[in-house]
């Protein structure tokens, strides 16, 4: 089949790199790299967290969750190899070495990581489920369908443990750490690169809009936990000052 399909909804749809200009191809490469980093990091976070599982039920759940993240990484890696002819693994390792994502150090922190980092990944992937690059559309829809089934787990862990009163001294620090990891995964709001990706149909919205939807989505749980959002000027990611932080 040809590399690109007829124009639909104002943008061309592509099945391969054939017919793409260099900028579109490079934009896709960067998107896949960022996606691979998130999936690989999530698999390692949940694998490392096995040591904190409080019982067999949670142990089995973490094993399943880590395995699911590995399968998602494999899907991205396969798409990347088909697109570039190269392995994405060395790039993933290099990106994580340059900007590492820490492991959780307790059951409470692991719940926070799932609540914020994993959940942010789902919101980001929804940006690609109508991608003009059809293989990415397929991968995004597969991952979103699987991820959506367990998004409440981390929230439930965090809300229950915060209500216990045992984590008053640490919950705000932990929340700020993983909120930052989640928000940084959305990219830079208002950037020229984001505008280009929107124009050619590789994503649906500017990162700022996705950040705001994510914040609005977690606000009920933030209230239930008695947590506070960081001051926008103290938040460790771009675009914080443009968001609505009210709870």
C-alpha positions as CSV (number, residue, x, y, z in Angstrom):
1,X,0.0,0.0,0.0
2,X,1.1,3.6,-0.4
3,X,2.8,5.6,2.3
4,X,0.0,8.1,2.7
5,X,-3.7,8.1,2.3
6,X,-6.1,10.8,1.0
7,X,-6.6,13.9,3.1
8,X,-9.1,13.4,5.9
9,X,-10.3,16.2,8.2
10,X,-7.7,18.6,6.7
11,X,-4.6,16.4,7.2
12,X,-2.9,13.6,5.3
13,X,-2.9,10.2,7.0
14,X,0.2,8.0,6.7
15,X,0.8,4.3,7.1
16,X,4.6,4.6,6.7
17,X,7.2,7.3,6.4
18,X,6.8,7.4,2.6
19,X,5.6,10.8,1.6
20,X,6.5,12.5,4.9
21,X,8.8,15.4,5.0
22,X,11.8,15.3,7.3
23,X,10.3,17.4,10.1
24,X,7.2,15.2,10.4
25,X,9.4,12.1,10.6
26,X,11.6,13.6,13.2
27,X,8.6,14.8,15.2
28,X,7.3,11.3,15.2
29,X,10.6,9.9,16.3
30,X,10.7,12.3,19.3
31,X,7.1,11.3,20.2
32,X,7.9,7.6,20.1
33,X,11.1,8.2,22.2
34,X,9.1,10.0,24.9
35,X,6.4,7.4,24.9
36,X,8.9,4.6,25.2
37,X,10.6,6.3,28.1
38,X,7.3,6.5,30.0
39,X,6.4,2.9,29.4
40,X,9.8,1.6,30.3
41,X,10.1,3.8,33.4
42,X,6.6,2.6,34.5
43,X,7.6,-1.0,34.1
44,X,10.7,-0.5,36.2
45,X,8.8,1.5,38.9
46,X,6.2,-1.2,39.4
47,X,8.7,-4.0,39.2
48,X,10.9,-2.3,41.8
49,X,7.7,-1.8,43.9
50,X,7.1,-5.5,44.3
51,X,9.1,-5.4,47.5
52,X,6.5,-3.1,49.1
53,X,3.4,-5.1,48.2
54,X,1.4,-5.7,51.5
55,X,0.0,-9.1,50.5
56,X,-0.4,-11.7,47.7
57,X,-3.3,-9.8,46.0
58,X,-1.3,-6.7,45.6
59,X,1.8,-8.6,44.6
60,X,-0.1,-10.3,41.8
61,X,-1.5,-7.0,40.7
62,X,1.9,-5.3,40.5
63,X,3.3,-8.3,38.6
64,X,0.5,-7.9,36.1
65,X,0.8,-4.2,35.9
66,X,4.6,-4.3,35.3
67,X,4.0,-6.9,32.6
68,X,1.4,-4.7,30.9
69,X,3.8,-1.8,30.8
70,X,6.5,-4.1,29.2
71,X,4.0,-5.1,26.6
72,X,3.2,-1.5,25.9
73,X,6.9,-0.7,25.6
74,X,7.2,-3.6,23.1
75,X,4.4,-2.1,21.0
76,X,6.2,1.2,20.8
77,X,9.5,-0.5,20.1
78,X,8.0,-2.5,17.3
79,X,6.4,0.6,15.8
80,X,9.7,2.5,16.1
81,X,11.7,-0.3,14.4
82,X,9.2,-0.5,11.5
83,X,9.4,3.3,11.1
84,X,13.2,3.8,11.4
85,X,14.7,0.4,11.0
86,X,16.5,0.9,14.4
87,X,16.0,-0.3,18.0
88,X,14.6,2.2,20.4
89,X,16.2,0.5,23.4
90,X,19.6,2.4,23.3
91,X,17.7,5.7,22.9
92,X,15.4,4.9,25.9
93,X,18.4,4.0,28.1
94,X,20.2,7.2,27.1
95,X,17.2,9.4,27.7
96,X,16.6,7.8,31.1
97,X,20.3,8.2,32.0
98,X,20.1,11.9,31.2
99,X,16.8,12.5,33.0
100,X,16.2,9.6,35.4
101,X,12.8,8.9,36.9
102,X,13.2,7.8,40.5
103,X,11.8,4.6,42.0
104,X,9.2,4.7,44.7
105,X,10.5,4.0,48.2
106,X,7.4,2.8,49.9
107,X,3.9,1.4,49.3
108,X,2.4,4.8,49.8
109,X,4.8,6.4,47.3
110,X,4.1,3.6,44.8
111,X,0.4,4.4,45.0
112,X,1.3,8.1,44.4
113,X,3.3,7.1,41.3
114,X,0.5,5.1,39.9
115,X,-2.0,7.9,40.7
116,X,0.0,10.7,39.1
117,X,2.7,9.4,36.7
118,X,0.8,6.5,35.3
119,X,-2.5,8.4,35.1
120,X,-0.7,11.3,33.3
121,X,0.5,8.8,30.7
122,X,-3.0,7.8,29.9
123,X,-4.0,11.5,29.3
124,X,-1.0,12.0,27.1
125,X,-1.7,8.9,25.0
126,X,-5.3,10.0,24.3
127,X,-3.6,12.8,22.3
128,X,-2.4,10.2,19.7
129,X,-5.6,8.1,19.3
130,X,-6.6,10.0,16.2
131,X,-3.0,10.5,14.9
132,X,-2.4,11.1,11.3
133,X,0.2,8.3,11.5
134,X,-2.0,5.3,11.5
135,X,0.3,2.9,13.3
136,X,0.5,5.3,16.2
137,X,-3.2,5.6,16.3
138,X,-3.5,1.8,16.6
139,X,-0.9,1.6,19.4
140,X,-2.4,4.5,21.3
141,X,-5.9,3.0,21.2
142,X,-4.6,-0.4,22.4
143,X,-2.7,1.1,25.3
144,X,-5.5,3.5,26.3
145,X,-8.0,0.6,26.3
146,X,-5.8,-1.4,28.6
147,X,-4.6,1.4,30.9
148,X,-8.1,2.8,31.4
149,X,-9.1,-0.3,33.3
150,X,-6.9,0.3,36.3
151,X,-6.6,4.0,36.7
152,X,-8.5,4.1,40.0
153,X,-6.2,1.8,41.8
154,X,-3.4,4.3,42.6
155,X,-6.0,6.9,43.6
156,X,-7.7,4.4,45.9
157,X,-4.4,3.5,47.6
158,X,-3.5,7.2,48.1
159,X,-6.9,8.3,49.4
160,X,-7.2,5.4,51.8
161,X,-3.6,5.9,53.2
162,X,-4.0,9.7,53.5
163,X,-7.2,9.3,55.4
164,X,-5.4,7.0,57.8
165,X,-3.5,10.0,59.1
166,X,-0.2,8.1,59.0
167,X,1.4,10.1,56.2
168,X,0.8,13.7,57.2
169,X,4.5,14.5,57.5
170,X,5.4,13.1,54.0
171,X,2.3,13.2,51.8
172,X,2.8,16.7,50.4
173,X,6.5,16.1,49.5
174,X,5.5,12.8,47.8
175,X,2.6,14.4,46.0
176,X,4.7,17.2,44.7
177,X,7.4,14.9,43.5
178,X,5.1,12.6,41.4
179,X,2.9,15.4,40.3
180,X,6.0,17.0,38.7
181,X,6.9,13.7,37.0
182,X,3.4,13.4,35.6
183,X,3.2,17.0,34.4
184,X,6.6,17.0,32.7
185,X,5.5,14.1,30.6
186,X,3.0,16.3,28.7
187,X,5.7,18.4,27.0
188,X,6.1,22.2,26.7
189,X,2.9,24.2,26.4
190,X,2.7,26.7,23.6
191,X,5.9,25.6,21.9
192,X,6.5,25.9,18.2
193,X,7.0,22.1,18.1
194,X,3.6,21.6,19.7
195,X,1.9,23.9,17.2
196,X,3.5,22.0,14.3
197,X,2.4,18.6,15.7
198,X,-1.2,20.0,16.0
199,X,-1.1,21.3,12.4
200,X,0.0,18.0,10.8
201,X,-2.4,15.9,12.9
202,X,0.1,14.1,15.2
203,X,-1.6,15.3,18.3
204,X,-5.0,16.8,19.2
205,X,-4.3,19.6,21.7
206,X,-1.6,21.8,23.1
207,X,0.1,20.4,26.2
208,X,-1.4,23.1,28.3
209,X,-4.9,21.9,27.6
210,X,-4.0,18.3,28.4
211,X,-2.3,19.4,31.7
212,X,-5.5,21.3,32.7
213,X,-7.7,18.2,32.0
214,X,-5.4,16.1,34.0
215,X,-5.4,18.5,36.9
216,X,-9.2,18.8,36.8
217,X,-9.4,15.0,36.7
218,X,-7.3,14.5,39.9
219,X,-8.8,17.4,41.9
220,X,-11.5,15.4,43.7
221,X,-8.9,12.9,45.0
222,X,-6.6,15.8,46.0
223,X,-9.4,17.2,48.1
224,X,-10.2,13.8,49.6
225,X,-6.5,13.4,50.6
226,X,-6.2,16.8,52.2
227,X,-3.4,17.6,49.8
228,X,-2.4,21.0,48.4
229,X,-1.2,21.8,45.0
230,X,2.2,23.5,44.8
231,X,2.3,27.2,44.2
232,X,2.5,27.7,40.4
233,X,5.7,29.7,40.7
234,X,7.3,26.8,42.7
235,X,6.1,24.0,40.4
236,X,9.0,22.2,38.6
237,X,7.6,22.2,35.0
238,X,6.9,24.6,32.3
239,X,3.5,26.3,31.9
240,X,2.5,26.0,35.6
241,X,1.6,29.7,35.9
242,X,-1.0,29.4,33.1
243,X,-3.1,26.6,34.7
244,X,-6.1,26.8,37.0
245,X,-5.0,25.2,40.3
246,X,-8.2,25.9,42.2
247,X,-9.7,22.9,44.0
